[in-house]
Amino acid sequence: MPSSIGFIGLGIMGQPMALNLVHAGFPVTVFNRTPEKTALLKEAGAKVASTPAEAAAGADFVISIVSDTPAMEEVVAGKGGILETIKSGAVAIDSSTISPVASRKFACKVAGQGASWLDAPVTGSKHMAIKGELTYMVGGDREAFDRAMPVLQVMGKKHIYCGTHGLGLAAKLAQNVIQSTMVEIFCEGFVLAAKAGLKPQIMMEVIQGSMARAALTDFKAPFIFRGDFTPYFPLKLMHKDLTLAMESAYAQNVPMPTAAAVKEVYGAAKAQGKGELDYAAVVTFLEELAKVQVRE
């Protein structure tokens, strides 16, 4: 019989991840703070729980992907949290991008119930979640990671074991520092080119014929050029991840001057009300400052 799964968090990423598990034949019970988002999963054959504790009760694997550290604190240790019901021998797989310090605390808490904890953040946005082609960065006990592989393989195509608790999150935060900076500096360059009078398609031809070319900006450029900022990964979450990265850097005495500046750019765009848009909408903040538009 397939392993039973409790799945908590049905946002942009969580919903397609949970659907892939249902379609793969796993018995899945879902919980989401906004009950309306459970309708598609219920239609697909999942059970719907009223609390995280109900979703976790009796489950072999408890998967979570929520917005931030306070939300995860509620999922784990709040009233109706998974600590009330998670069974001995279960594996909790948290794909939220949260504080590594907090994640280690959650690992200790579930260990007290005889369960294992993996911090397992993902990279690859909504379209890759739909196709089950996410990349996982995983921290925790290797034995728990190995046990979780049949489940993880349904949702992702690459699974990188990073080491002990918190190292999956450390990898994710470092990766998002690089990714967010690449998109922001790409946007700066194109705003500069547009202000000088260059058409974006000509500038893109230059970039694609140079060492500055990157798969990420190849993917994002068409959306930027037509002003489509449908959220594959919301700007507010990228800003949150940059904030977590800076907190981690401060705690470890790691200077990150460029990342600090980029965080402030995303923060300014968020303050303008762009937080629900895709993080590539950072270009609109730069456009407004320069009084020019990067559009075909």
Secondary structure as UniProt FT lines:
FT   STRAND          5..8
FT   TURN            12..13
FT   HELIX           14..23
FT   TURN            24..25
FT   STRAND          28..31
FT   HELIX           35..38
FT   HELIX           39..44
FT   STRAND          47..48
FT   HELIX           52..56
FT   TURN            57..58
FT   STRAND          61..64
FT   HELIX           69..77
FT   TURN            79..80
FT   HELIX           82..84
FT   TURN            88..89
FT   STRAND          91..94
FT   HELIX           100..111
FT   TURN            112..114
FT   STRAND          116..119
FT   STRAND          122..123
FT   HELIX           126..131
FT   STRAND          134..140
FT   HELIX           142..155
FT   STRAND          156..163
FT   TURN            165..166
FT   HELIX           167..196
FT   HELIX           200..208
FT   TURN            211..212
FT   HELIX           215..225
FT   TURN            226..227
FT   HELIX           235..251
FT   TURN            252..253
FT   HELIX           257..269
FT   HELIX           270..274
FT   TURN            275..276
FT   HELIX           279..281
FT   HELIX           282..290
//
